[in-house]
Amino acid sequence: MDGYDQVVSERFDALLAIDDDFSQCLEEELPWHEYPTPTAGQIAADPRLSEPIFQIEDVTEG
């Protein structure tokens, strides 16, 4: 998918923005840090959290 890297990068940035204690986790939990699940309100307020990361396309000839 075109733009995959950009969408994933923006999603990561959005998750960091809602994870208030991330800097603390960097020291203690990497690489096993678990990001919080965004709430419906957070997803609605930040389009980076709802942008599709990939699309499934039908490539069969039908």
C-alpha positions in Angstrom: 0.0 0.0 0.0 1.3 3.4 -0.9 2.0 5.5 2.2 2.1 2.5 4.6 5.3 3.7 6.3 3.8 7.2 6.8 0.5 5.8 8.2 2.3 3.5 10.7 4.7 6.3 11.7 1.7 8.7 12.4 -0.2 5.9 14.3 2.9 5.4 16.5 3.1 9.2 17.1 -0.6 9.3 18.0 -0.2 6.4 20.5 2.8 8.2 22.1 0.7 11.3 22.4 -1.9 9.5 24.5 0.6 7.5 26.6 1.6 10.0 29.3 4.2 7.9 31.0 6.1 6.7 27.9 9.4 8.2 28.8 9.4 6.2 32.0 8.6 3.0 30.1 11.5 3.6 27.7 13.9 3.0 30.5 12.1 0.1 32.2 10.0 -1.8 29.7 11.4 -1.6 26.2 10.9 -3.5 24.0 7.9 -4.9 25.8 6.0 -1.7 26.3 2.2 -2.0 25.8 0.5 1.0 24.5 -2.9 2.0 25.9 -6.0 1.2 23.8 -7.4 4.5 22.5 -10.9 5.4 23.6 -13.6 6.2 21.1 -13.2 9.9 21.9 -9.5 9.8 21.3 -10.0 8.0 18.0 -12.6 10.5 17.0 -10.4 13.5 17.9 -7.2 12.2 16.2 -7.5 10.9 12.6 -4.1 9.3 12.9 -5.8 6.7 15.1 -8.4 5.7 12.5 -6.5 5.9 9.3 -6.4 2.4 7.8 -2.9 0.9 8.0 -3.6 -1.5 5.0 -6.3 -2.4 2.6 -7.3 -5.8 1.3 -7.8 -5.8 -2.4 -9.4 -8.4 -4.5 -6.9 -9.2 -7.3 -8.8 -12.1 -8.8 -10.3 -11.7 -12.1 -13.9 -12.3 -11.7 
